[in-house]
């Protein structure tokens, strides 16, 4: 009788085998097909096959890092994410019959759940989970959502909560902000994506530091109910996002922000008149401001004063999309753009700047006033070459012709080799001008998008 062949990989030290399998687990496309007793074939992720090899392999697989990723979902690992939630829960409970795996997952700090059934199956299978979990992500629950939020009251260490509502979310009860406050008293970060109808208030939240809300439909936004007034001592970051915000009704007054003096970071999807007033009259001191899009309203005279507001005096990071200064596919409005450009350079403490705004290369000289500037990101089709340095006239002329030619033929695809070469030349010319402007100091890193 011949001896069994030597399995060389099984003779590797645990540390090396763990390193090899960590790459294997990271490849979600790595799977194989198995047949069930009834003859039905199904794809099985490779890491599950690894766990079937031996007790040693299963032990090492249980200790891999991917289990602890916030984006990891057990239902995707065992290819059940398209099955009924009740069937998903049954298979999860079976998987967690492995005491060693349960012990490893009891140290997991970040959890993602895709439905109520699997949420309770996992929580009931890992007794330590409510005490060790720091962050929870409810990803597109279709039913039983309010029950899951109430159950979070047992999560004594929860500090971060992310909720993504499904696009077809339809509940007889609007989402209750107050339920989050009651169940999560230690919450520091709250992210709500695709929020539609809601009720209640976050006013009584006492430890909230960051709030990020992305609205789904055109419902009226009662901004005052989103503000954690009881967290005024620690609240630092506010993000309000959503489609067509310029057409929404906002129920609030500037007094709602009076006590929130410690805000340092603000992101507004659309800079409408209401949000301009918040920035102009706020008692806070911002270090970071991100404006994703400026609507055609408000008028320029409403936007410009924000750059002289005391709340922006110490601003270090500005990401500003002034789309209305460039009416595609028409020629850019250099008068509007010039006024905003002048206003931006009033922010003397800027370190990083992302500016989606029509500009002329001759305006770069104004950036010499920004002595703290480290990097600037401009958008290539919005730059008009209106000056020449005497050494690159030919390239500059080519660029001017190409830029004006049907606005780069409605902007050539980024994968196009000609576009890439044109952008490279464009960047070189822009950098030359910044080198000249900052000749006596550190030249900021220039990036064109």
Secondary structure, DSSP 8 states (H G I E B T S, - for coil): -------GGGGS-HHHHHHHHHHHHH-TT-EEEEE-TTS-EEEEEHHHHHHHH-HHHHHHHHT-GGGG-TT--HHHHTT-TTS-HHHHHHHHHHHTT-HHHHHHHTT--EEEESSHHHHHHHHHH-TTHHHH--EEEEE---S-HHHHHHHGGG-TT--EEEEE--TT---SS-EEHHHHHHH-TT--EEEEEEE-SEES-STT-SS--EEEEEE-SS--B-HHHH--GGGTTT--EEEEEETTGGGS-B---GGGGTT-TT--EEEEEE--HHHHHHHHH--S--SEEEEEE--S-S-HHHHGGGGGSGGGTT--EEEEE-GGGS-TTS---HHHHHHHHHHHTT-TT--EEEEES-EEGGGGGGGGG-TT--EEEE-GGGEE-----SS-HHHHHHHHHHHHSHHHHHH--TT-HHHHHHHHHHHHHHHHHHHHHTTTS---EEEE-
